[in-house]
Amino acid sequence: MLHTQAITVSRKSSLEERKAALYQIYSQILERQPYGFERKILAKAEKDFLNDKIGVKRMLKLLGHSEVYLREFYENSSNLKFLELCFKHFMGRAPRDRQEMQIYSDILMRKGVQAVITAMIDSEEYRKHFGCFTVPHPTQEDCYSSPRAFLESNILNQELHGRRGWIVPTMVWHELNMRCEGGTCAVAQSNSQAASAPRAPGKSPDDLLKALRNMAPDDLEQIASALTARQRETLGNLLVQSSR
């Protein structure tokens, strides 16, 4: 369930209020509470936050830069899927368009994963929505560029990570003519089409998935626009299988 109520922590907050904020930080960023061994890794950051030595933004950076977050979301994901998850966790929404994805993709390639998270938390948009003291949460914009942009944010914020795989972000599912409803995606096709979907000779599905992991937004856009309807269907089937 979406948690959209703002939780704010300041110098005047009690220990119980800080504990509640820490719980929500983990729920928003990790989409769960840390496991026991992960709490040992995060112990110093937790202690400093609860003792009012660091604030929300610093706690978010320490968590986002930690091996706990990166192992969960970066090591298992393609670059583009990782960026989409960062938007969800730290900005409370899906990426608006390919141009925005390209900006952060460039940061990722030039400066690394920690720089992406720092750039989001230090952005003007983050400041306007959350300031220095509010825990990030799902947001709604006054005006969306398209109905699809609204739906993509809504789907992304409600689903558990990994439910539609770790490779292709939501906007590319749409480029492949996938039907995404209720947090899951499927190929719109008949049973006979599904049974006869061809497989590319000489290449295993794993080879293709590995190639997709490192593609930039423009690469995926060119692939999606160049495929025939049948090829999109075949690729869509492969991606659905990879998400299970």
N, C-alpha and C positions, 0 to 999 in steps of 0.2 A: 504494500500500500504506500502511496506517495505521502511523504511528510513535508508539507508546505508551510507549516507554522515556523516563523522565525525564532530561533534560539540565540540570544545575545549574551555575551559574557563581558563584564567590565571589571575594573579594579574593585568595585564594590560587591561583586558576586560572592556568594557564600561557597563553601566547599561542596555542598550538595548541588548547587547550581552548576558548578564546574564539572562535577561528575556527570550530571545530566547532559551537559554540552559535549563532554568527551564521548559519551555513549552515542550521541547523534553524529558527531564527527566520524566515528567508525562506521556507523550505519550508512552515511552518505558516501564516504570515500572508499571503504572496503566492501560495502553492501552486506556487512555482517560484523560481528564482534571478533576481535583477534583470538586466535587459538593460544593455548598456554605458552608454547614455545615462542610464538610471535610477541607475546607480551614481554618476554624477557628482552627481546630486541628493542622494543619500544619503551622499556621501563623508564629510562632517563627522561625522555620526552614527556611521558605521562606524568611523572613526578613533578617536573618543572611546570607543566600546565596546571596541575591541581594546586601547586603552591604559588601560583600567580607570578612565576618567573618569566613565562612566555605567554603570548596571547594566541588567539584563534589562528591568525595568519601564519605565525611562526610554527604552530603545531601542525597546520596543514602542509607546510613545506617539508617539515621533518618527516611526516608520514608519507607524503607523496614521493620523497626522495629515498625512502627506506627500501631495503631489500624485501620487506613484507609486501609493499604495494607493487613494486616492479616485478617481483616474482609472480604475483597473482595476475597482473594485467599486461605487463610488457613482454615478458619472456614467452607467454603463451599466445601472443597476438601478432597479427601483421601490423606494420607501422600505422596504416590508416585506421584499423580497428582500435588500436591503442589511442590514437588521437581522439576518435569518437568517444571512447570511454573517459578520457580526460575532460572533454567538454561536459559530459554527463556529471562527473563527480565534482569538478571544481567550478563549473559555470552554471550547472543546473539545467542544461539544455543540450540539444543536438547541434552539430555544426550547421550553420545557415546555408552554406553553398560551397562549391569547389574552390572558390577563391580564398575563403577563410581556411579551408583545409590545407591549401597550398602554402599559405603563410606559415602555419604551424608545422607543416611538413618540412619546410625549409629550415626552420629552427631546429627541428629534430635531427635533420641530416647534418647541419653545420655545427650545432652546439651540444646535442645530446638530449637524453630524456629528461634530465632534471631541469634543463633550461626551458623546456616546454611547459612544465608545471609552474615554474617560477614566473614565466611570462603571463600565464593565465591569471595567477593569483595577484600579480602586480598590475594587471590591466585596468584601464579606466572603467570598463564595463563591470568588472568585479567590484571595484570601489563603489560604483553607483548602486549595485544590487546589495552588497553585503558589508561594505565598509571594512573597518578593522576588527569588529567585535562579533559579527553575526556568522553563524555556521552556514555554509552553503546549503542550498536546498533547491528542489525543482522550481524553475521560474517560468513565468509566462510573459511574453512580450506584448506591448500595446498593439503592434501591427506586425504580422508575419508576411514574408515575401510571397508566400503561396500557401494554399491549403495543405500541400504536401509537407512543407516545412513545419507546420503546426503538428501534423500527424506524426512526423518523424520524432519530434521532441517528446510527444506524448507517449509513443510506443517505447522509446528508449528509456525514459524515466520510470516506466512501470515494469519493465521486464528485468529478470535476473540476468547478470552478465553471463555470456556464453550460451544463452538459449538459442541464438541463431548463429552460432559458430564464432570463431576467433579471427576470421580472415577479412571478410568483406563488410564494410560499413553500410548502414541503412540506405543511404542515398544511392549506392551502387546496386543494392537489391532492386531498387525501382528501375534503374537503367536496364537491368536484365529482365524486366517485365515479370518480376516475382509478385505474388499477391501476399501482402503482409497485413495480417489482421490479428488483433488480440495478442500481440507480442510474438507471433510465430509467422514464418513465411513458407509458401509452397509454390510449386510451379503450376500454372493454369494449363492443364492438358488433359487429354483423355487417357484412359487406361491403356489403350492400344499404343498410343504415342509413348507412354512411359515404358512399356515393355520393349519397344523397338528402338529406344534412344541409343544412338551409336556411341562408341568410345573411340577416342583418337588413337590410331595405331602407333605402337612404338613408345608411347608415353603412359606412365601409370598416373592415376589420380594424384598420388603423393607428389609426383614431379610438378604437376600443374599447381597444386596448392602451395608448394614451396616457392614457386615463381610469383604467385599472387601476393605472398607475404611482404615482399620488398618493393612492390610497385607504388608509384606516386599517383596522386589524383588524376593527372593528365593521362597517364598510361592506362588506367582503368577506364577512363572516359573514351579513349580511342578504341580500346578493345570492345567495349559495349556497343559503340556506334557502328563498328565494322562487322559485327556478327550478324548472321542471318537469323531469322526467327527460330529455326531448328537448332542452330548452334547455341543460341541463348538458352533454349530449353535444355539442351544437354549440359551446359555449364551450370545452369540453375539446379538441375538434379544433383550434380556433383557437390555443389555448395550446400544443398539441403542435407545430403548424406554426411558431409563433414561437420554439420552443426549438431548431429545427434550423438 
